[in-house]
Amino acid sequence: MTGFPRDGFALLIAGHCVQLERFVRRGGAWRPIEFPSAVAVIPHPDGGVALFDTGYAPRFHTATAALPYRLYAALLPVTCDASDAVVTQLRQRGVAPEQVRLIVLSHLHGDHVAGLRDFPEARVVVGDGALASGWRTRSAWVNTRHGFVPALLPDDIEDRLLPLAGLAVGGTGLGGRLRNGYDLFGDGAAFVLPLPGHTDGHLGLWLPRVGADGVLLVGDAVWNERAFTHGELPPPPLRGDRPRCEEVVGELTRLHADRPELAIVPSHCVASLDRVGGRG
């Protein structure tokens, strides 16, 4: 494929939102900053192209145009046009939508799933409990409170789900509660890791063969790397289940201390994305 590094891995930015820095980390400034929405692209010789999350897409604006979803869009004002959508960026790099065969969703908030409908051939991996029972009939106000916009999900989402239980379990080499993961391709190239806390069923993706000592994509387990470098935990609204969130942050802190060359990448952290070339 053209337009990608030799190892195939790339991080693309599919739109961004704006909020106060203080919104995502204790001690942050009272100033608005951009939070890019990262999408990881993982080509595989046998499994086609896989994505970790799908970022924003222009349909996010349409899906949140009316109340109560407009409140969600107002809280995190979004910039994303057709040129920002990951499907457009992939086409520019020689990847057609039907070549995307697997999509791992860290969780189902709009900034991670808005591009999902652009890839109708892909199987979709979500965490256990991420897609709540009765989600199609749940109150729109409840959905808004959870940052969930049903119109962003494909109509056939249930038919396309690839359960975690259908993937082989293998050792990751990360130790602790991250010592085992779900082998996405069956060859040790990528492991899906449960990282609960921010939401039920939140997932990360471990890529041991990328970079100096691997890349660990952690979605919104934290929004800023200072959570695991300086102990600046996310504010309570972003923690979800506080005990589980703090357990995950503890594991990331341990990994960062033990393996400083391992790249831990939150989806919206500018410093982390720049370090692995995710905003070029």
SERO-4910 file (N, C-alpha, C, O; in steps of 0.05 Angstrom, whole numbers):
BEGIN
 pado doro    nc1    nc2    nc3   cac1   cac2   cac3    cc1    cc2    cc3    oc1    oc2    oc3
  Met    A     17    -24      0      0      0      0     17     25      0     38     26     14
  Thr    A     10     45    -15     25     69    -16     17     87      7     -4     84     19
  Gly    A     35    106     14     29    125     34     31    116     63     22    130     81
  Phe    A     44     93     68     47     83     95     77     77    100     91     70     81
  Pro    A     86     78    125    113     69    131    118     40    124     99     26    118
  Arg    A    143     32    124    150      5    115    136    -16    132    128    -37    122
  Asp    A    134    -11    159    122    -31    176     91    -31    174     78    -47    187
  Gly    A     80    -12    159     52    -11    155     36      5    175     15     15    168
  Phe    A     45      6    199     29     20    220     29     50    216     49     62    209
  Ala    A      6     62    221      4     91    219    -18    101    237    -37     87    243
  Leu    A    -15    125    247    -35    139    262    -46    162    245    -30    179    236
  Leu    A    -72    163    242    -85    185    227   -102    201    247   -112    190    266
  Ile    A   -106    226    241   -124    243    257   -149    249    241   -148    262    221
  Ala    A   -171    239    252   -197    243    239   -214    263    254   -232    256    269
  Gly    A   -208    289    250   -222    310    263   -213    314    292   -195    300    302
  His    A   -224    335    304   -217    341    332   -240    355    346   -258    366    333
  Cys    A   -239    355    372   -258    371    388   -242    391    404   -217    390    405
  Val    A   -256    409    417   -243    430    433   -256    431    461   -281    430    464
  Gln    A   -239    432    481   -249    435    509   -226    447    525   -204    449    516
  Leu    A   -232    455    550   -212    465    568   -192    443    575   -200    420    579
  Glu    A   -166    449    576   -147    430    584   -154    418    612   -149    395    617
  Arg    A   -164    435    629   -172    427    656   -193    405    655   -196    390    675
  Phe    A   -208    403    634   -229    383    631   -218    355    632   -232    336    641
  Val    A   -193    351    623   -183    324    621   -160    316    640   -154    293    643
  Arg    A   -148    336    653   -128    329    672   -127    349    695   -128    374    691
  Arg    A   -124    339    719   -122    355    743    -96    371    740    -75    360    735
  Gly    A    -98    398    745    -75    415    742    -72    427    715    -54    444    710
  Gly    A    -90    420    696    -89    431    669    -97    460    670   -109    470    689
  Ala    A    -92    475    648    -98    503    646   -127    507    640   -141    490    629
  Trp    A   -137    531    648   -164    539    641   -165    552    614   -173    575    611
  Arg    A   -156    538    594   -155    548    566   -165    527    547   -160    503    552
  Pro    A   -178    535    526   -187    514    507   -164    504    490   -147    519    481
  Ile    A   -164    478    486   -144    465    469   -157    444    451   -180    436    457
  Glu    A   -144    437    430   -154    416    412   -148    389    422   -126    384    432
  Phe    A   -167    371    419   -163    343    425   -166    327    400   -189    321    392
  Pro    A   -144    319    387   -147    304    362   -159    276    366   -155    265    388
  Ser    A   -173    267    347   -185    240    348   -169    221    331   -170    222    306
  Ala    A   -153    204    344   -134    187    330   -146    161    321   -163    149    334
  Val    A   -137    152    297   -145    126    286   -119    111    279   -102    122    264
  Ala    A   -116     87    289    -92     71    282    -99     53    258   -120     41    257
  Val    A    -80     52    239    -83     35    216    -62     13    218    -38     18    220
  Ile    A    -71    -13    217    -53    -36    220    -57    -55    197    -74    -73    199
  Pro    A    -42    -52    175    -44    -71    153    -32    -98    162    -13    -99    178
  His    A    -44   -120    152    -34   -147    159    -34   -163    133    -53   -162    118
  Pro    A    -13   -179    129    -11   -194    103    -34   -214     99    -41   -220     76
  Asp    A    -45   -225    120    -67   -244    117    -94   -233    125   -115   -242    114
  Gly    A    -95   -214    143   -121   -204    154   -131   -179    142   -150   -167    152
  Gly    A   -118   -169    120   -127   -144    108   -118   -121    126    -99   -123    141
  Val    A   -133    -99    125   -127    -75    141   -145    -75    165   -169    -80    163
  Ala    A   -133    -70    188   -148    -67    213   -146    -38    222   -126    -24    217
  Leu    A   -167    -28    235   -166     -2    248   -171     -4    277   -186    -22    286
  Phe    A   -159     14    292   -166     17    320   -181     44    322   -169     65    320
  Asp    A   -207     43    326   -225     66    326   -228     77    297   -213     70    279
  Thr    A   -248     95    294   -253    106    268   -255    137    268   -259    149    247
  Gly    A   -252    149    291   -251    178    293   -278    191    286   -299    178    285
  Tyr    A   -276    217    283   -299    233    274   -304    229    244   -286    221    229
  Ala    A   -327    237    235   -334    238    207   -357    259    205   -370    265    225
  Pro    A   -361    270    181   -381    291    178   -409    283    188   -424    300    197
  Arg    A   -416    257    187   -442    249    197   -446    254    227   -469    254    236
  Phe    A   -424    259    241   -427    266    270   -444    291    273   -461    293    291
  His    A   -440    310    255   -455    335    256   -484    331    252   -501    342    265
  Thr    A   -491    314    232   -519    308    227   -532    292    250   -554    298    258
  Ala    A   -518    273    260   -529    256    281   -533    271    307   -548    262    324
  Thr    A   -519    293    311   -522    308    336   -535    336    332   -532    354    348
  Ala    A   -550    338    310   -562    364    303   -586    371    320   -592    394    325
  Ala    A   -600    351    330   -624    355    345   -620    348    375   -603    332    381
  Leu    A   -637    360    392   -636    352    420   -645    323    424   -662    314    408
  Pro    A   -634    309    444   -615    319    464   -586    316    455   -568    325    469
  Tyr    A   -581    303    432   -554    297    424   -538    323    418   -513    323    418
  Arg    A   -552    345    412   -539    370    407   -524    380    432   -504    394    430
  Leu    A   -533    372    456   -519    379    480   -492    366    482   -472    378    490
  Tyr    A   -490    341    473   -464    327    471   -445    342    453   -422    346    459
  Ala    A   -455    350    429   -438    364    410   -430    391    420   -408    400    414
  Ala    A   -447    404    436   -441    430    447   -420    429    468   -403    447    471
  Leu    A   -420    407    484   -400    403    505   -372    401    493   -352    411    505
  Leu    A   -369    387    471   -344    381    458   -346    390    428   -349    373    411
  Pro    A   -344    416    422   -348    425    395   -328    411    376   -304    410    381
  Val    A   -339    401    354   -324    384    336   -318    398    309   -335    412    298
  Thr    A   -294    394    299   -286    402    272   -279    377    256   -261    363    263
  Cys    A   -295    372    235   -289    349    218   -305    352    192   -330    354    193
  Asp    A   -291    354    170   -304    354    144   -296    329    129   -282    311    139
  Ala    A   -305    327    104   -300    302     88   -270    296     85   -263    273     85
  Ser    A   -254    317     83   -225    312     80   -212    301    105   -191    288    104
  Asp    A   -225    306    128   -214    296    154   -221    267    159   -207    253    174
  Ala    A   -243    257    147   -253    230    153   -232    210    146   -217    212    126
  Val    A   -230    189    163   -209    169    158   -213    154    132   -193    146    119
  Val    A   -237    151    122   -242    137     97   -229    153     74   -218    141     55
  Thr    A   -230    180     75   -217    197     55   -187    194     57   -174    192     36
  Gln    A   -176    195     81   -147    194     84   -137    166     75   -115    165     64
  Leu    A   -152    146     80   -143    119     70   -143    117     40   -125    107     28
  Arg    A   -164    128     27   -165    128     -2   -141    142    -14   -130    134    -34
  Gln    A   -133    164     -1   -110    180    -11    -85    164     -8    -65    170    -22
  Arg    A    -85    143      9    -61    126     12    -64     99     -1    -48     81      4
  Gly    A    -84     97    -18    -87     73    -34   -103     51    -21   -101     28    -30
  Val    A   -118     57      0   -134     36     14   -163     42      9   -174     62     18
  Ala    A   -177     23     -4   -206     25     -8   -221     17     17   -211      1     32
  Pro    A   -245     27     21   -261     19     45   -264    -11     48   -263    -20     71
  Glu    A   -268    -25     26   -273    -54     29   -247    -70     37   -249    -93     44
  Gln    A   -224    -57     36   -200    -70     45   -197    -70     76   -181    -84     87
  Val    A   -213    -54     89   -213    -53    118   -231    -77    128   -255    -77    124
  Arg    A   -218    -97    140   -231   -122    147   -238   -124    176   -256   -139    184
  Leu    A   -223   -110    193   -227   -111    222   -226    -83    234   -209    -67    226
  Ile    A   -244    -78    252   -243    -53    267   -246    -59    296   -266    -71    305
  Val    A   -227    -51    312   -228    -53    341   -237    -26    352   -223     -6    347
  Leu    A   -259    -25    367   -268      0    378   -261      1    408   -268    -17    423
  Ser    A   -246     21    415   -239     24    444   -264     26    461   -266     14    482
  His    A   -283     41    451   -309     44    464   -328     58    444   -319     64    421
  Leu    A   -352     64    452   -372     72    432   -380    101    434   -401    109    424
  His    A   -363    118    445   -368    147    444   -365    157    415   -351    145    399
  Gly    A   -379    179    409   -381    188    382   -355    194    368   -352    190    344
  Asp    A   -335    203    383   -309    210    371   -293    185    364   -272    188    351
  His    A   -302    162    371   -288    137    364   -303    120    344   -292    102    332
  Val    A   -329    126    339   -345    109    322   -358    123    298   -371    110    282
  Ala    A   -354    150    296   -369    164    275   -362    156    247   -378    159    228
  Gly    A   -338    144    243   -330    135    216   -337    107    210   -331     97    188
  Leu    A   -351     93    229   -355     64    226   -371     57    202   -366     37    189
  Arg    A   -391     72    195   -409     66    172   -394     67    145   -404     56    125
  Asp    A   -371     78    144   -356     80    119   -342     54    112   -329     52     91
  Phe    A   -343     34    129   -329      9    125   -348    -15    127   -347    -30    147
  Pro    A   -365    -19    108   -387    -38    110   -378    -67    109   -394    -85    116
  Glu    A   -353    -73    101   -343   -101    100   -329   -110    125   -322   -133    128
  Ala    A   -325    -92    144   -308    -98    167   -323   -112    189   -346   -105    195
  Arg    A   -310   -132    201   -319   -143    226   -311   -124    248   -291   -110    246
  Val    A   -327   -123    270   -323   -103    290   -319   -117    317   -335   -134    325
  Val    A   -298   -109    331   -292   -119    358   -299    -97    378   -288    -75    377
  Val    A   -317   -104    397   -323    -86    420   -319   -102    445   -319   -126    445
  Gly    A   -315    -88    467   -311   -101    493   -337   -112    504   -359   -104    497
  Asp    A   -334   -131    522   -357   -143    535   -373   -122    550   -362   -107    567
  Gly    A   -399   -120    544   -416   -100    558   -416    -73    546   -430    -55    555
  Ala    A   -400    -68    524   -398    -42    512   -424    -34    498   -434    -12    500
  Leu    A   -436    -54    484   -462    -49    471   -484    -58    489   -490    -82    491
  Ala    A   -496    -39    503   -515    -46    525   -539    -60    514   -549    -54    492
  Ser    A   -549    -78    530   -574    -91    522   -597    -71    519   -600    -53    536
  Gly    A   -612    -73    498   -634    -55    493   -626    -27    484   -641     -8    486
  Trp    A   -602    -26    472   -592      1    464   -609     14    443   -610     39    441
  Arg    A   -623     -2    427   -639     10    405   -663     25    415   -674     43    402
  Thr    A   -673     17    438   -697     29    449   -692     47    474   -710     57    486
  Arg    A   -667     49    481   -660     65    505   -665     95    501   -663    104    478
  Ser    A   -673    109    522   -679    137    520   -656    153    508   -632    148    514
  Ala    A   -663    172    491   -642    189    478   -628    206    499   -604    212    496
  Trp    A   -642    212    521   -629    227    542   -608    210    557   -587    220    564
  Val    A   -615    185    561   -595    167    573   -571    163    555   -548    163    564
  Asn    A   -576    160    529   -554    157    509   -536    182    510   -512    179    511
  Thr    A   -548    205    511   -532    230    512   -515    231    537   -491    239    535
  Arg    A   -526    223    559   -510    223    584   -486    205    582   -466    210    595
  His    A   -489    184    566   -467    164    563   -449    171    538   -431    155    532
  Gly    A   -454    193    524   -438    199    501   -442    180    478   -424    176    462
  Phe    A   -466    168    477   -472    147    457   -493    158    437   -514    166    445
  Val    A   -486    156    411   -504    166    390   -511    143    372   -495    136    354
  Pro    A   -534    130    375   -540    105    361   -539    109    330   -532     89    316
  Ala    A   -545    132    320   -546    136    291   -518    133    278   -516    129    254
  Leu    A   -497    133    294   -470    130    283   -463    100    279   -444     94    264
  Leu    A   -479     82    290   -473     54    287   -487     43    262   -509     51    256
  Pro    A   -474     25    248   -487     12    225   -512     -3    233   -514    -13    255
  Asp    A   -532     -4    215   -556    -19    221   -552    -48    227   -567    -61    242
  Asp    A   -531    -59    215   -525    -88    218   -503    -93    238   -489   -114    236
  Ile    A   -499    -75    257   -476    -78    275   -475   -104    290   -454   -116    292
  Glu    A   -498   -114    299   -498   -140    314   -488   -163    296   -474   -181    306
  Asp    A   -495   -162    271   -486   -184    253   -457   -183    247   -445   -203    239
  Arg    A   -445   -161    251   -416   -157    244   -397   -160    268   -373   -158    264
  Leu    A   -409   -163    291   -392   -164    315   -375   -189    315   -385   -211    309
  Leu    A   -350   -186    323   -332   -209    327   -327   -211    357   -311   -195    368
  Pro    A   -339   -230    371   -337   -230    400   -308   -235    409   -293   -250    396
  Leu    A   -301   -223    432   -274   -228    442   -270   -258    448   -248   -268    444
  Ala    A   -292   -272    455   -289   -300    461   -282   -317    436   -273   -339    439
  Gly    A   -285   -305    413   -278   -319    388   -249   -316    381   -240   -328    361
  Leu    A   -234   -300    396   -205   -296    391   -189   -313    411   -197   -316    434
  Ala    A   -166   -323    401   -149   -338    419   -136   -320    440   -131   -296    434
  Val    A   -132   -331    463   -118   -316    485    -89   -323    484    -81   -346    483
  Gly    A    -72   -303    486    -43   -307    486    -29   -289    505    -40   -268    513
  Gly    A     -4   -295    512     12   -279    529     23   -254    515     31   -256    492
  Thr    A     22   -232    528     30   -206    515     58   -198    522     70   -182    508
  Gly    A     69   -209    545     95   -199    554     94   -174    570    115   -163    577
  Leu    A     70   -163    575     67   -138    589     66   -142    620     70   -122    634
  Gly    A     60   -166    629     59   -171    658     34   -159    671     17   -147    657
  Gly    A     31   -164    697      9   -154    712    -18   -162    701    -20   -184    690
  Arg    A    -38   -145    703    -64   -152    693    -65   -151    663    -86   -158    651
  Leu    A    -44   -142    650    -42   -141    621    -26   -164    609    -19   -163    586
  Arg    A    -21   -184    625     -3   -206    616    -15   -223    594      0   -235    579
  Asn    A    -42   -223    592    -55   -238    571    -73   -220    555    -83   -200    565
  Gly    A    -76   -226    529    -94   -210    512   -106   -228    491   -100   -252    488
  Tyr    A   -125   -216    476   -138   -231    454   -123   -226    428   -121   -203    419
  Asp    A   -114   -247    416    -96   -246    393   -113   -239    368   -128   -257    358
  Leu    A   -111   -215    358   -129   -205    337   -126   -220    311   -145   -227    298
  Phe    A   -101   -226    303    -95   -240    277    -87   -269    281    -86   -284    261
  Gly    A    -82   -277    306    -74   -305    311    -45   -310    308    -36   -333    307
  Asp    A    -29   -288    305      0   -292    301     17   -275    320     41   -273    316
  Gly    A      5   -264    340     20   -248    359     27   -220    351     42   -206    364
  Ala    A     16   -210    328     22   -184    318      6   -162    332     14   -139    333
  Ala    A    -17   -169    343    -35   -149    356    -52   -163    377    -64   -184    371
  Phe    A    -54   -152    400    -70   -163    422    -90   -142    431    -83   -119    438
  Val    A   -115   -150    432   -136   -133    444   -136   -137    474   -135   -159    484
  Leu    A   -135   -114    489   -133   -115    518   -157   -101    531   -162    -78    524
  Pro    A   -171   -114    549   -192   -100    564   -178    -79    583   -161    -85    598
  Leu    A   -188    -54    580   -178    -32    597   -202    -17    609   -207      6    602
  Pro    A   -218    -31    626   -243    -19    635   -239      4    654   -218      7    666
  Gly    A   -260     21    656   -259     43    674   -273     67    662   -294     76    672
  His    A   -261     78    641   -274    101    627   -302     94    619   -321    110    623
  Thr    A   -306     71    607   -332     59    601   -331     29    606   -309     18    609
  Asp    A   -354     17    607   -356    -12    608   -345    -23    582   -351    -13    560
  Gly    A   -328    -44    583   -318    -57    559   -297    -41    544   -292    -47    521
  His    A   -286    -21    557   -265     -5    543   -241    -23    536   -233    -40    552
  Leu    A   -231    -19    511   -209    -36    501   -185    -19    493   -187      4    486
  Gly    A   -161    -32    495   -137    -22    483   -126    -42    463   -137    -64    460
  Leu    A   -105    -34    449    -93    -52    429    -62    -51    432    -50    -29    431
  Trp    A    -50    -74    436    -21    -77    440     -9    -87    414    -16   -108    404
  Leu    A     11    -72    404     25    -78    379     55    -83    386     70    -64    384
  Pro    A     62   -107    393     89   -111    403    111   -108    382    135   -105    390
  Arg    A    105   -110    357    125   -109    336    129    -82    323    144    -79    304
  Val    A    116    -61    334    118    -34    323    136    -17    341    133    -18    365
  Gly    A    153     -1    328    170     17    343    192      3    358    198    -20    354
  Ala    A    205     19    376    228      9    391    221    -13    410    237    -32    413
  Asp    A    198    -11    423    190    -32    443    160    -35    443    148    -40    464
  Gly    A    148    -33    420    119    -36    418    104    -11    422    114      9    433
  Val    A     78    -11    413     60     11    416     35      0    430     23    -19    421
  Leu    A     27     14    451      2      7    466    -18     29    463    -14     51    474
  Leu    A    -39     24    447    -60     44    443    -81     40    465    -92     19    468
  Val    A    -85     62    480   -102     59    504   -128     74    502   -142     77    522
  Gly    A   -136     84    478   -161     98    476   -164    120    496   -147    137    498
  Asp    A   -187    119    511   -192    140    531   -188    129    559   -199    140    579
  Ala    A   -172    108    562   -165     99    589   -153    122    605   -158    125    629
  Val    A   -138    138    591   -130    165    600   -131    184    576   -128    174    553
  Trp    A   -135    209    580   -135    228    559   -108    242    555   -104    256    535
  Asn    A    -90    239    575    -65    253    573    -44    236    586    -49    222    606
  Glu    A    -20    235    574      1    217    584     10    224    612     22    207    625
  Arg    A      5    249    621     14    256    648     -1    240    670      7    241    693
  Ala    A    -22    226    662    -35    209    682    -16    187    691    -15    179    714
  Phe    A      0    176    672     18    154    679     47    163    682     64    147    691
  Thr    A     53    188    674     80    198    678     83    215    704    104    216    716
  His    A     61    228    712     62    246    735     39    242    755     36    257    773
  Gly    A     23    221    751      2    215    770    -21    235    769    -37    237    788
  Glu    A    -25    249    746    -47    268    744    -71    253    732    -75    252    708
  Leu    A    -87    242    750   -110    226    741   -131    243    727   -133    267    732
  Pro    A   -146    230    710   -169    245    697   -188    254    718   -191    241    739
  Pro    A   -202    277    713   -223    286    732   -245    265    734   -248    248    716
  Pro    A   -260    265    756   -280    245    761   -299    239    737   -305    215    733
  Pro    A   -309    259    722   -328    252    701   -316    234    679   -330    219    666
  Leu    A   -289    235    676   -276    218    655   -268    191    666   -260    173    650
  Arg    A   -269    187    692   -260    161    703   -280    139    701   -273    116    701
  Gly    A   -306    146    699   -326    125    697   -327    109    723   -334    119    744
  Asp    A   -319     84    721   -316     67    744   -289     73    757   -268     64    747
  Arg    A   -289     88    778   -264     99    789   -244     77    797   -221     79    790
  Pro    A   -252     56    813   -232     36    820   -219     22    797   -195     18    796
  Arg    A   -235     15    776   -224      2    753   -206     21    737   -185     13    727
  Cys    A   -214     46    734   -198     66    720   -171     69    734   -151     69    720
  Glu    A   -171     72    760   -146     76    775   -128     51    773   -104     53    774
  Glu    A   -141     27    772   -125      3    769   -110      3    742    -87     -4    740
  Val    A   -125     11    721   -112     12    694    -90     33    694    -69     28    683
  Val    A    -95     56    705    -74     77    706    -50     67    721    -27     73    713
  Gly    A    -54     52    742    -32     40    757    -15     21    740      9     21    741
  Glu    A    -29      5    723    -14    -13    705      1      3    684     24     -4    677
  Leu    A    -10     24    673      4     41    654     28     55    666     49     58    654
  Thr    A     25     63    691     47     76    705     70     56    709     93     63    705
  Arg    A     63     31    716     84     10    719     98      5    693    122      4    692
  Leu    A     83      2    671     95     -3    645    113     20    637    135     15    627
  His    A    104     44    641    121     67    633    147     68    648    168     74    637
  Ala    A    146     61    674    170     61    690    189     38    682    213     41    681
  Asp    A    177     14    677    194     -9    671    204    -10    642    226    -21    637
  Arg    A    188      1    624    195     -1    595    192     27    582    173     31    567
  Pro    A    210     45    587    207     73    577    206     75    547    197     95    537
  Glu    A    217     55    533    216     56    503    190     47    492    184     50    468
  Leu    A    173     35    509    146     27    500    129     52    497    127     67    516
  Ala    A    116     55    474    100     79    469     71     73    478     57     57    466
  Ile    A     62     88    499     35     87    508     20    111    496     28    133    501
  Val    A     -1    106    481    -13    127    465    -43    130    471    -59    114    462
  Pro    A    -51    150    487    -79    157    490    -89    170    464    -74    183    450
  Ser    A   -114    165    458   -125    174    433   -125    204    428   -125    213    405
  His    A   -125    220    450   -128    249    446   -104    264    457   -105    289    459
  Cys    A    -82    251    463    -59    264    475    -40    273    454    -27    257    440
  Val    A    -38    299    450    -21    311    428      8    302    431     21    295    411
  Ala    A     19    304    455     47    297    459     53    268    452     73    262    439
  Ser    A     35    249    460     39    221    453     36    216    423     52    202    412
  Leu    A     17    229    411     13    225    382     36    236    366     45    224    347
  Asp    A     46    259    374     69    271    360     94    253    363    109    251    344
  Arg    A     96    240    386    120    224    390    121    199    372    143    190    364
  Val    A     98    189    364     97    166    346     89    174    318     82    157    302
  Gly    A     89    200    312     84    209    285     55    208    277     48    202    255
  Gly    A     37    215    296      9    213    291     -5    238    283    -30    238    282
  Arg    A      9    259    277     -5    284    268      8    295    243      4    319    237
  Gly    A     23    278    228     35    288    204     17    286    180     24    293    158
***
